[in-house]
Amino acid sequence: MTKPISILGIFVADLTFRTDRMPLKGETFIGNSFKLGPGGKGSNQAVATRRAGAETIFITKIGKDTFGEMAMKLYADEGINAEYVWEIADMATGAASIVVNEETSENVIIVVPGAADAMVPADLDAAEAGIAKSAFFMASLEVPIPVMQRGLEVAKRNGVPTILNPAPAAILPDVVYGLSDYFTPNETEAAMLAGIPVETVEQAEAAAKIFLERGVKTAVITLGELGVYVRNAEISQHVPSFDMGDKVLETTGAGDAFNGGFAHALAEGMSLIEAVRFGSATAAISVTRLGTAPAMPYNNEILDLLKKQI
């Protein structure tokens, strides 16, 4: 039986507003629709990983409130191991405001981590048993950086390969690069971290080289419609995206879908390029649906898309 994937991140309640255009500074604008649902990068990644087919352990803190109840129901419904989802009585569960332009599918997001921001490095020591039995450990930057770093350290001392999705982008301690077996920024995050523009495949190649020089084992830079650029000591390759045409409804959560599918594929023993294609297919399906966690596809859907676009 394949080992589980452990994921460190946050849960937030997504408050999604859909409009014909983004409001101007100081403008009050009447939107088209509103929806409340589950979100948060780590939580979305956990749903994506689980639906892709992997046993999944999620590590976070939530409040004992209505949004926290939403989180626990989600994990129960999806079959996600919530043993290390700690409920904090005197803090609120996080929330995110998402504004989606329905004409372009572009979005802007404000995230307040809430109780997850109270995580401390010792929490990852408390979760060590779960991390130690995992095939992969994945983290992002929505938790405090010292917490993320401790998670990578705990994984490393137990021989568990690591995936760091450096989102939202922030300046990282040098040691974090060396703790990252797979480093998965999107083009915006790669540009901020590498200090160079990342708008083309050639620029992604240059950024990936910088990350490898800092200690990353494998750089996997997602480039939206341009696909994914992958580089390590043996491979330097551009992997095209899946063209979903006019089916695209919303790009929110696409990065989380990619990382979840990618992690599952690696845990299943797929080659690096096969895993990137699996992650890309996961993301491609997610953008044809509304929402974040609810948009994550299931294993059979991902495999069907891969078969159609071989």
C-alpha positions in Angstrom: 0.0 0.0 0.0 1.3 3.4 -0.9 2.3 5.6 2.0 0.3 8.7 2.8 1.2 12.3 1.9 1.4 14.7 4.8 0.6 18.4 4.1 1.2 21.4 6.2 -0.9 24.4 5.5 -4.0 26.4 6.5 -7.7 26.1 6.2 -9.7 29.3 5.4 -13.3 29.8 4.5 -13.4 31.2 1.0 -15.8 34.2 0.5 -15.9 34.4 -3.3 -17.4 37.4 -5.1 -17.9 37.3 -8.9 -18.0 40.5 -11.0 -17.9 41.7 -14.6 -14.7 43.7 -13.8 -12.5 44.5 -10.8 -13.7 47.5 -8.9 -11.6 50.7 -9.0 -10.0 52.2 -5.9 -12.6 53.7 -3.6 -15.5 52.3 -5.8 -18.5 50.4 -4.5 -19.4 47.9 -7.2 -22.4 45.6 -7.5 -21.2 42.1 -8.1 -22.9 39.2 -9.8 -22.8 36.4 -7.2 -21.3 35.4 -3.8 -20.4 31.9 -2.4 -19.0 30.7 0.8 -16.9 27.5 0.7 -13.7 25.7 2.0 -10.3 27.0 0.9 -6.7 27.6 2.1 -3.7 26.5 0.1 -2.7 23.5 2.3 -6.3 22.4 2.7 -7.0 22.7 -1.0 -3.8 20.7 -1.7 -5.0 18.0 0.8 -8.3 17.7 -1.1 -6.5 17.6 -4.4 -4.1 14.9 -3.2 -6.9 12.8 -1.7 -9.1 13.0 -4.7 -6.2 12.2 -6.9 -5.9 8.9 -5.0 -3.5 9.4 -2.1 -4.0 8.8 1.6 -3.6 12.3 3.0 -2.6 13.7 6.4 -3.3 17.4 7.0 -1.5 19.5 9.6 -2.9 22.8 10.8 -4.8 24.8 13.5 -8.4 26.0 13.2 -10.8 27.8 15.6 -13.7 26.2 17.4 -16.3 28.1 15.4 -18.6 27.8 12.4 -15.7 27.9 9.8 -13.8 25.3 11.9 -16.8 23.0 11.7 -16.8 23.5 8.0 -13.2 22.4 7.9 -13.8 19.2 10.0 -16.8 18.2 7.9 -14.7 18.6 4.8 -12.0 16.3 6.0 -14.5 13.7 7.2 -16.4 13.8 3.9 -13.1 13.6 1.8 -11.5 10.9 4.0 -8.5 13.1 5.0 -6.7 12.2 8.2 -7.3 15.2 10.6 -5.4 13.8 13.5 -3.1 16.8 13.4 -5.8 19.4 12.8 -5.8 21.1 16.2 -8.8 23.2 17.3 -8.0 26.4 19.2 -10.8 27.6 21.4 -9.9 31.3 21.6 -9.0 32.0 18.0 -11.0 32.3 14.8 -10.6 30.1 11.8 -9.0 31.8 8.9 -10.9 33.4 6.0 -10.2 34.6 2.5 -11.8 37.3 0.3 -11.7 36.3 -3.4 -12.8 38.6 -6.2 -13.1 36.9 -9.6 -13.5 38.8 -12.9 -15.9 36.6 -14.8 -14.9 38.1 -18.1 -11.2 37.1 -17.8 -11.3 34.4 -15.0 -8.6 36.5 -13.2 -8.8 36.9 -9.4 -7.4 38.8 -6.5 -7.3 37.3 -3.0 -6.8 38.5 0.6 -6.1 35.8 3.1 -6.3 36.1 6.9 -4.8 32.8 8.4 -6.6 33.1 11.7 -5.8 30.2 14.1 -3.3 28.7 11.7 -1.1 31.8 12.3 -0.7 30.6 15.9 1.2 27.5 14.8 4.7 27.1 16.2 7.7 24.9 15.2 7.0 22.6 18.2 3.7 21.7 16.5 5.6 19.9 13.7 7.5 17.9 16.3 4.1 16.9 17.7 3.1 15.8 14.2 6.4 13.9 13.6 4.8 10.4 13.7 2.5 11.3 10.9 5.2 12.9 8.8 7.6 10.1 9.4 5.3 7.5 7.9 4.6 9.6 4.8 5.8 9.1 1.2 6.2 12.9 0.8 5.8 16.0 3.0 4.4 19.2 1.3 4.3 22.7 2.7 3.6 26.2 1.5 4.2 29.7 3.0 0.8 30.5 4.4 2.0 29.2 7.8 4.8 31.2 9.5 8.2 30.5 7.9 9.8 29.0 11.0 6.9 26.5 11.2 7.3 25.6 7.5 11.1 25.2 8.0 10.6 22.9 11.0 8.2 20.8 8.9 10.9 20.4 6.2 13.5 19.6 8.9 11.3 16.9 10.5 10.6 15.3 7.2 14.3 15.3 6.3 15.4 13.7 9.6 12.9 10.9 8.9 14.1 10.4 5.3 10.8 11.8 3.8 11.2 13.7 0.5 9.9 17.3 0.6 7.8 19.5 -1.7 7.8 23.3 -1.0 5.3 25.4 -2.8 6.6 28.9 -2.0 3.3 30.6 -2.0 2.5 33.3 -1.2 6.1 34.4 -2.1 8.3 35.6 0.7 12.0 35.9 1.4 13.3 32.5 2.5 16.2 31.6 4.8 19.0 30.1 2.7 18.7 26.8 4.5 15.1 26.3 3.2 16.3 25.9 -0.4 18.6 23.0 0.6 15.7 21.3 2.5 13.5 21.4 -0.6 13.6 18.3 -2.8 10.9 19.7 -5.1 10.4 23.5 -5.3 7.2 24.5 -7.1 6.7 28.3 -7.5 4.4 29.8 -10.2 5.9 32.4 -12.5 5.1 35.3 -10.2 6.6 33.6 -7.1 9.7 32.5 -9.1 10.3 36.0 -10.3 10.1 37.4 -6.8 12.4 34.8 -5.3 14.9 34.7 -8.1 15.0 38.4 -8.6 14.5 38.2 -12.4 11.5 38.4 -14.7 9.8 35.0 -15.3 7.4 35.5 -18.2 8.9 33.0 -20.8 10.2 29.5 -20.7 13.7 30.8 -21.2 13.4 33.0 -18.2 11.9 30.1 -16.2 15.0 28.2 -17.1 17.2 30.9 -15.7 15.2 31.1 -12.5 15.4 27.4 -12.1 19.1 27.5 -12.4 19.3 30.1 -9.6 17.1 27.9 -7.3 19.3 24.8 -8.0 22.4 26.9 -7.2 20.8 27.8 -3.8 20.3 24.1 -3.0 17.0 23.0 -4.4 17.1 19.5 -5.8 14.4 19.9 -8.5 12.8 23.2 -9.6 9.2 22.9 -11.0 8.0 26.3 -12.2 4.4 26.5 -13.3 3.8 29.1 -16.0 0.0 29.1 -16.5 -0.9 28.7 -20.2 2.8 28.2 -21.0 2.9 25.0 -19.1 5.7 23.9 -16.6 9.4 24.2 -16.7 11.4 21.4 -14.9 15.0 21.4 -14.0 17.4 19.3 -11.9 20.8 17.7 -12.2 19.6 15.3 -15.0 16.6 17.0 -16.6 15.9 20.4 -18.2 12.5 20.3 -19.9 9.5 22.3 -20.8 6.2 20.5 -20.4 3.3 22.1 -22.3 0.0 22.8 -20.6 -3.4 21.2 -21.4 -5.5 23.5 -23.6 -9.0 23.7 -22.0 -10.1 26.4 -24.4 -13.4 28.2 -23.6 -14.1 25.7 -20.8 -12.0 27.8 -18.3 -14.2 29.4 -15.7 -11.8 30.3 -12.8 -8.1 29.9 -12.1 -8.3 30.2 -8.3 -6.8 27.0 -6.8 -5.1 25.9 -10.0 -1.7 25.9 -8.3 -3.0 23.9 -5.4 -4.5 21.4 -7.8 -1.2 21.0 -9.6 0.7 20.4 -6.4 -1.8 17.9 -5.1 -1.8 15.9 -8.3 2.0 16.2 -8.6 2.6 14.9 -5.1 0.3 11.9 -5.6 1.9 11.0 -8.9 5.4 11.1 -7.4 4.2 8.9 -4.5 2.8 6.5 -7.0 6.3 6.1 -8.5 5.7 8.1 -11.7 8.7 9.6 -13.4 9.3 13.4 -12.8 7.9 14.4 -16.2 4.9 12.0 -15.8 4.2 13.5 -12.4 4.3 17.0 -13.9 1.8 16.0 -16.6 -0.4 14.4 -14.0 -0.3 17.6 -11.9 -0.9 19.7 -15.0 -4.0 17.6 -15.9 -5.3 18.0 -12.3 -4.9 21.8 -12.6 -6.4 21.9 -16.1 -9.6 20.2 -14.9 -9.9 22.4 -11.8 -10.0 25.6 -13.8 -13.1 24.4 -15.7 -15.0 24.5 -12.4 -16.0 27.1 -9.9 -14.4 27.3 -6.4 -11.2 25.9 -5.0 -11.6 22.7 -3.0 -14.9 21.8 -4.7 -13.2 22.1 -8.1 -10.5 19.5 -7.4 -10.9 16.5 -9.8 -10.9 12.8 -9.0 -8.4 10.2 -10.2 -10.5 8.8 -13.0 -11.1 12.3 -14.4 -7.4 13.1 -14.4 -6.5 9.8 -16.1 -9.2 10.3 -18.8 -7.7 13.7 -19.7 -4.2 12.3 -19.8 -5.4 9.5 -22.2 -7.2 12.1 -24.5 -4.1 14.3 -24.7 -1.2 11.8 -25.1 
